[in-house]
Amino acid sequence: MPCKEEVGSVPLSVLFLVADDPSTLYFAIFMSAFLLMATIGPNATLIMNVVPLGLRATASALYLFLIHMLGDAISPAILGAISDFAQDLRTAFFIIPIVLSLSAWTAYKIVRAYPDDARRLETAIAGVRS
């Protein structure tokens, strides 16, 4: 379940923010990033299992576009704006555990809805075949 990795990344992101020594800091960053990257494959699988066959390529492209657009492209600008407003980069980084918590909650809701969505897709596919 992808939500377990996202939940695990939340305390690691807090540890990253309060770490005093470099080894703890690097460990927290590495493990948090590792757990978040570990969700990409399972999330893509969930998407492929609930999206109709003709829309799977589009859904996959949209998923990859969104994770990179929100994660790689816009997040540095958001952190920079918060840092400018707060006059402190460390304060700006405190948004990371908040966003990760929202992400974990969303993943939990998605994983709970998955069985019904997959069953609905199977029913729809079976109806098309007959």
N, C-alpha and C positions, 0 to 999 in steps of 0.2 A: 504494500500500500504506500503510495507516494507521500501521504500526509505524515507518516512517521518520520521520514527524513526531514521534512520541513519543520516539524515540531522540534526535532533534535537540533536543528540549526539555530533556533531562537536563543537558548541559554548560551550557546557558543558565541553568538554575536554579542551578547551582553558581556561575556567573559573577555572578548576582544576589546570592548570599550573600557573595562576596568582593570585590565592587565597592567601590571607594573614592570614586569620583566619581558624582554624580547622573546624568550622561548615560549612563554605562555601566550603571548600575542600571536606569534607565528602559528603555533599549534591551533589556536582558536580560529584564526582566519582560514587555515588550510582545511580543518575539519568541517567548518561551516560551509565553505565553498564546495568541498567534496560531497557533503550530504545534499546540497542543493543541485549539484550536477547529476547526482544519482537519481534524481526525479525525472530527468528529461526522457529517458527511455520508457519507463512505466507510464508517464503521462501520454506520450505519443501512442503507446499501445492502447490505453483507455480510449483515446480519441478515435483510433482506427476501429475499435470494437463497437462504437456507438454511432458512427457516421456512415450513411449509406455509401455503397461502393463508388458511385459516380462522383461523390464529393470528397473522397478521402485525400486526394492530392491537394485539393484546395484547403481542406482543414489542416493538413500537415504544414502546408506553406504558411497559412495564417498563424498557426501555433508558433512556428519558428520565428516568423516575423515579429510577433508580439513579445515573445520572451527576449529577443534581442533589442527590440525597440524600447521596451520598458526597462530592461536590465542594463544594457550596454550603452544605449544612445542617450536616453533622457535622464537617467538617475544621476550622473555626475552634475548635470545642470541643476537638478533639484537640490542635491546636497550643497552645491555651491551657493544657490540662492538662500537656503536656510542658514548656511554658514555666514553669509554676508549680513543677513538680518540679525542673527544671534551674536555676531562678532566672535564666533568661536567654532572651529571646525569639529571639535570633539562633541559639542552639543548637537551639531547637525547630524553626526553619525548615530545619535540616539533614535533617529527615525527608522534605522535599519531593523532593530528588533520589533518595532511596531508593525512595519510592513511585512516582515516575515511571519508575525503572529496572524495577521490578516490573511496571508497566503496559506498558512497551515489550516486556518479555519475554513477557507474556501475549498482547499483540497479535501478536507474531511467531508464537507457537504457533497462534493462531487463524487467521492468514493462511495458515500452512502446511497447516492442516486444511481450509481452505475448498474447494479443488477436489474433494476426496472427499465432503464434505458436500453440495456443490451437485450433484454427480453422483448421489448417493443420493436427493436430493429429486427430481431429474428422473426417475429410475427409478420412484420412488413415484408421481409424477404421471402418468407414462405408463401405469403399471399401473392406475390409477383410470380413466383415459380409455378404456382398451380393454375 
